């Protein structure tokens, strides 16, 4: 099961080796359209083909949007963040149950950017903006038409796909400029239209972003419109999966998606209505998220998997009776999972500390209620043993007060 990815595109500078503008200097401007094809709007259907729509992130401005209208050979133009910087969350694309049963939980999403570098001449400002709008619309339409051609056997966007995509958009841009301008503006721009210095398409699957992190964003255009070089990078940060979703994926694969709905609903209700009452509990939840990949590995073990599934399926009952002491069965299930994770993370010092502290906290829970644990954990951050012992004393005091009726 893939995790969500935090992806950051950053084009930082444009270098002019030769502006090719005769005696004058160049006036470059740049259009960027960032995009993603991911699990927020797309899914693999039962025919194993992709369906849904792409998400695009247009950027502002045309003429003068680079902030420098007097560029000569040797100049470097910093690219404003409004044009060159975009952060997005990339969600893996879900697959139908038949594919999950074959051992594939999802397929990688795609993120990218289309860049068009222009040089201002006689096209009007309104005409350039019309062309810019046509680019945005064209990218959305082209990507949407590309999605149904992708599937389980063809997950990558090929170079031919990109060539067809950019070719269709170019004519739409030209038509939009002509339709926006009046006769005299069209005649004037026909004499010396804005030049397209070059276009570039950068696209990556989620798997590629992780394997090549960070990845370079580099393009050099050398043609009749000069010699220009674009620099940037894309950085990726893996976002830990929700531990509940890890177990949910196992249950869905074995028993079908409907099997996990009741437990997920109970957890969502608790998160939305009760979790906020226990300030500080999020520090312990961070431990769970940080170790979700070890949980996934642990679920390959039959004993640990059966224990996790039993706990997960009983969550509605446990959350609806939070004042009831935790049963030995549920305590042992949680203990089995944590102890198995402790056999998998020997080379990960942070994880070893996380799991040891969680086991210590769990031991304090034996015979206590969930509310006792939540209230105490919310006051005690994960730390070394003295703090965990303080947690035990706090729990003991709570139970004594409850039993004495105070």
C-alpha positions in Angstrom: 0.0 0.0 0.0 1.5 3.3 -1.1 1.5 6.4 1.1 0.4 9.9 0.1 3.2 12.1 -1.1 3.8 15.8 -0.4 5.2 17.0 -3.7 6.9 20.4 -4.2 7.7 21.7 -7.7 10.1 24.7 -7.8 11.3 26.4 -10.9 13.8 28.9 -9.5 15.6 30.6 -12.4 15.8 31.2 -16.2 19.2 31.9 -17.8 19.6 33.6 -21.1 22.6 32.5 -23.1 21.5 34.4 -26.2 18.3 36.5 -26.5 18.3 36.5 -30.4 16.5 39.8 -30.4 18.9 41.8 -32.6 19.8 45.2 -31.2 17.1 45.1 -28.5 16.7 43.0 -25.4 14.2 40.2 -24.9 10.9 40.4 -22.9 10.3 36.8 -21.8 7.2 35.6 -20.0 6.3 32.1 -18.9 3.1 30.1 -18.5 3.1 27.1 -16.2 0.3 24.6 -15.6 0.9 22.1 -12.8 -1.2 18.9 -12.8 -1.9 15.6 -11.1 -3.7 12.4 -11.9 -4.3 10.8 -8.6 -6.7 9.0 -6.3 -8.6 12.1 -5.3 -10.4 12.2 -8.7 -9.4 8.9 -10.4 -9.8 5.2 -9.9 -9.1 2.0 -11.7 -12.4 0.5 -12.8 -13.5 -3.2 -13.1 -12.3 -3.2 -16.7 -8.8 -2.3 -15.3 -8.9 1.1 -17.1 -8.5 4.5 -15.5 -11.5 6.7 -15.1 -12.0 10.2 -13.7 -10.5 13.6 -14.3 -7.1 15.3 -13.9 -6.6 18.2 -11.5 -4.7 21.2 -12.8 -3.2 24.2 -11.0 -2.9 27.2 -13.4 -0.6 30.1 -12.5 -1.2 33.8 -13.1 -0.1 36.4 -15.7 1.3 36.7 -19.2 3.2 39.7 -20.4 5.7 40.8 -17.8 4.9 38.0 -15.3 8.7 37.2 -14.8 9.2 40.8 -13.5 12.0 41.5 -16.0 11.3 43.0 -19.5 14.9 43.8 -20.4 16.8 40.5 -20.6 20.1 40.3 -22.5 22.6 37.5 -23.1 24.2 36.4 -19.8 21.3 37.5 -17.6 19.6 35.2 -15.1 16.0 35.9 -14.3 14.6 34.6 -10.9 11.2 33.0 -11.4 8.5 34.4 -9.1 7.0 31.8 -6.7 3.5 32.5 -8.1 4.7 31.0 -11.4 7.4 28.5 -10.4 6.3 27.1 -7.1 3.6 24.6 -6.4 3.0 22.1 -3.6 0.5 19.3 -3.9 -0.5 16.1 -2.2 -0.4 13.0 -4.4 -2.8 10.2 -3.4 -2.3 6.7 -4.8 -5.0 5.5 -7.3 -7.4 3.0 -5.8 -8.0 -0.4 -7.5 -11.0 -2.7 -7.5 -11.3 -5.7 -5.1 -10.3 -8.2 -7.8 -6.9 -6.5 -8.1 -6.4 -6.2 -4.4 -6.9 -9.9 -4.0 -4.0 -10.4 -6.4 -1.8 -8.5 -4.0 -1.9 -5.0 -5.5 -3.4 -2.3 -3.2 -3.2 0.6 -5.6 -1.4 2.0 -8.6 0.9 5.1 -8.6 -0.4 8.5 -9.3 1.2 11.0 -11.7 2.3 14.6 -11.1 3.8 17.1 -13.5 4.0 20.5 -15.1 3.7 22.0 -18.5 5.9 25.0 -19.2 5.6 27.4 -22.1 8.3 30.1 -22.4 7.3 33.1 -24.6 8.9 36.3 -25.9 6.8 39.4 -26.1 6.4 41.1 -29.4 3.2 42.5 -30.9 0.4 40.4 -29.4 -1.8 42.6 -27.2 -2.0 42.0 -23.4 -5.6 40.8 -23.8 -4.6 38.5 -26.6 -1.8 37.0 -24.6 -4.1 36.4 -21.6 -6.7 34.7 -24.0 -3.9 32.4 -25.2 -3.0 31.7 -21.5 -6.6 30.8 -20.7 -6.7 28.5 -23.8 -3.6 26.8 -22.5 -5.2 26.0 -19.2 -8.4 24.8 -20.8 -6.5 22.8 -23.3 -4.3 21.1 -20.7 -7.4 20.0 -18.7 -9.1 18.6 -21.8 -6.1 16.9 -23.1 -5.3 15.2 -19.8 -8.9 14.1 -19.3 -8.9 12.6 -22.8 -5.7 10.8 -21.9 -6.9 9.2 -18.7 -9.2 6.5 -20.3 -6.2 5.3 -22.4 -4.3 4.4 -19.2 -4.9 1.3 -17.2 -3.4 -1.6 -15.3 -1.2 -2.6 -18.2 -0.4 0.9 -19.3 0.3 3.1 -16.3 2.8 5.5 -17.8 2.3 8.6 -20.0 4.5 8.1 -23.0 6.5 10.6 -25.0 4.0 10.2 -27.9 1.2 11.0 -25.5 3.0 14.2 -24.5 3.6 15.1 -28.2 0.0 14.7 -29.1 -1.1 16.6 -26.0 1.1 19.7 -26.7 0.3 19.6 -30.5 -3.4 19.9 -29.9 -3.0 22.8 -27.4 -0.8 25.0 -29.7 -3.5 25.6 -32.3 -6.1 26.4 -29.6 -3.8 29.0 -28.2 -3.3 30.7 -31.6 -7.1 30.6 -32.2 -7.9 32.2 -28.8 -5.4 35.0 -29.4 -7.0 35.8 -32.8 -10.5 35.7 -31.4 -9.6 38.1 -28.6 -7.8 40.7 -30.7 -9.5 43.1 -33.2 -8.5 43.3 -36.9 -5.7 45.8 -36.4 -4.2 44.0 -33.5 -4.3 40.7 -35.4 -2.6 42.4 -38.4 0.0 43.9 -36.1 0.8 40.7 -34.3 0.8 38.8 -37.7 3.7 41.0 -38.7 5.6 40.1 -35.5 3.7 37.8 -33.2 4.9 36.8 -29.8 7.5 34.0 -30.2 7.3 30.6 -28.5 10.8 30.1 -27.2 10.0 26.5 -26.2 7.7 24.2 -24.4 8.5 21.4 -21.9 6.5 18.8 -20.1 7.7 17.3 -16.8 5.9 14.3 -15.5 6.6 11.7 -12.8 4.9 8.8 -11.3 4.7 8.7 -7.5 7.2 5.8 -7.5 9.6 7.8 -9.6 9.4 10.7 -7.3 10.4 8.6 -4.3 13.2 6.8 -6.2 14.7 10.0 -7.6 14.3 12.4 -4.7 14.9 15.2 -5.3 14.5 15.2 -9.1 15.9 17.9 -11.4 13.7 20.1 -13.5 15.9 21.2 -16.4 15.3 22.3 -20.0 17.4 24.1 -22.5 15.9 25.6 -25.7 18.3 26.6 -28.5 16.6 27.8 -31.7 15.9 30.8 -33.8 14.4 32.5 -30.7 17.6 32.3 -28.8 19.3 30.1 -26.2 17.5 29.8 -22.9 17.9 27.4 -20.0 15.4 26.7 -17.2 16.4 25.3 -13.8 14.4 23.8 -11.0 13.7 20.7 -8.9 10.9 18.7 -7.4 11.1 17.4 -3.8 9.0 14.6 -2.4 8.1 13.8 1.2 6.3 10.5 2.0 3.3 11.1 4.3 2.8 8.2 6.7 -0.4 6.2 6.2 -3.1 6.3 8.9 -2.6 3.0 10.8 -6.3 2.4 10.6 -6.1 2.5 6.8 -3.3 0.0 6.8 -5.5 -2.6 8.7 -8.5 -1.5 6.6 -6.6 -2.4 3.5 -5.9 -6.0 4.8 -9.6 -6.5 5.9 -10.9 -5.1 2.6 -8.6 -7.4 0.6 -9.8 -10.5 2.5 -13.4 -9.8 3.4 -14.4 -7.1 0.9 -14.8 -3.3 1.4 -18.0 -3.4 3.3 -16.4 -5.3 6.2 -14.4 -2.2 7.4 -17.1 0.4 7.1 -18.5 0.1 10.6 -15.1 0.3 12.3 -13.9 3.3 10.1 -17.2 5.1 10.8 -16.8 4.6 14.6 -13.2 6.0 14.4 -14.2 8.9 12.3 -17.0 9.8 14.8 -14.5 9.6 17.7 -12.0 11.7 15.8 -14.5 14.4 14.9 -16.4 14.6 18.2 -14.3 13.3 21.0 -10.6 13.3 20.1 -10.3 17.0 20.5 -11.2 16.7 24.2 -7.9 14.8 24.9 -5.3 17.5 24.2 -1.9 16.0 23.7 -3.2 12.6 22.5 -2.0 13.6 19.0 1.6 13.0 20.1 0.9 9.4 20.6 -1.0 9.2 17.3 2.1 10.6 15.6 4.0 7.5 16.9 1.4 5.3 15.3 1.6 7.1 11.9 5.4 7.2 12.0 5.4 3.4 12.3 2.6 2.5 10.0 5.0 1.0 7.5 6.2 -1.4 10.2 2.6 -2.2 11.0 2.1 -3.1 7.3 5.1 -5.5 7.5 3.8 -6.9 10.7 0.5 -7.8 9.1 2.3 -10.3 6.9 2.7 -12.4 10.0 -0.4 -14.5 10.6 -0.6 -14.2 14.3 -0.1 -10.4 14.3 -2.5 -10.0 11.4 -5.3 -12.0 13.2 -4.7 -9.9 16.4 -4.9 -6.6 14.5 -8.0 -7.6 12.5 -9.7 -8.7 15.8 -9.0 -5.4 17.4 -10.1 -3.4 14.3 -13.4 -5.2 14.0 -14.2 -4.7 17.7 -13.5 -0.9 17.6 -17.2 0.1 17.5 -17.8 -1.9 20.7 -14.6 -0.6 22.4 -15.3 3.1 21.6 -18.9 2.9 22.7 -17.8 1.5 26.1 -14.8 3.6 26.9 -15.4 3.4 30.7 -15.3 -0.4 30.6 -11.9 -2.0 31.5 -10.1 -3.4 28.5 -10.5 -7.2 28.3 -7.5 -9.5 28.5 -8.2 -10.6 24.9 -8.0 -7.1 23.5 -4.9 -6.3 25.6 -3.2 -9.4 24.3 -4.1 -8.6 20.7 -2.5 -5.1 21.0 0.5 -6.6 22.7 1.1 -9.2 20.0 1.1 -6.5 17.3 3.5 -4.2 19.1 5.9 -7.0 20.1 6.0 -8.3 16.5 6.8 -4.8 15.2 9.7 -4.8 17.7 11.2 -7.7 15.8 11.2 -5.8 12.6 12.7 -2.4 13.5 16.0 -3.4 15.0 18.0 -1.0 12.7 15.6 1.9 13.3 16.5 3.6 16.5 13.6 6.0 16.5 11.1 3.3 15.9 12.6 1.1 18.6 12.1 4.0 21.1 8.5 4.5 19.8 7.5 0.9 20.1 9.2 0.4 23.6 7.3 3.5 24.9 4.1 2.2 23.4 4.5 -1.2 25.0 5.2 0.5 28.4 2.1 2.6 28.0 0.0 -0.5 27.0 1.2 -2.4 30.1 -0.2 0.4 32.2 -3.5 -0.1 30.5 -4.1 -3.7 31.5 -7.3 -3.8 33.4 -8.0 -0.1 32.8 -10.5 1.6 30.6 -9.9 3.5 27.3 -11.0 6.7 28.9 -8.4 6.3 31.7 -5.7 5.7 29.0 -6.9 8.6 26.8 -7.0 11.1 29.7 -3.5 10.1 30.9 -1.8 9.9 27.5 -3.2 13.3 26.7 -1.2 14.7 29.6 2.0 12.8 29.1 4.1 13.0 25.9 6.0 9.9 24.7 9.3 10.0 26.5 11.6 7.9 28.5 10.7 5.6 31.4 10.3 8.1 34.2 7.5 9.8 32.3 5.9 6.4 31.5 6.0 5.6 35.2 4.2 8.9 36.0 1.6 7.7 33.5 1.2 4.5 35.5 0.8 6.4 38.8 -1.8 8.7 37.2 -3.8 5.7 35.9 -3.6 3.9 39.3 -4.9 7.1 41.1 -7.8 7.4 38.6 -8.9 3.8 39.2 -8.6 4.1 43.0 -10.8 7.2 42.9 -13.4 5.6 40.7 -13.6 2.5 42.8 -14.0 4.5 46.0 -16.8 6.5 44.4 -14.9 9.8 44.6 
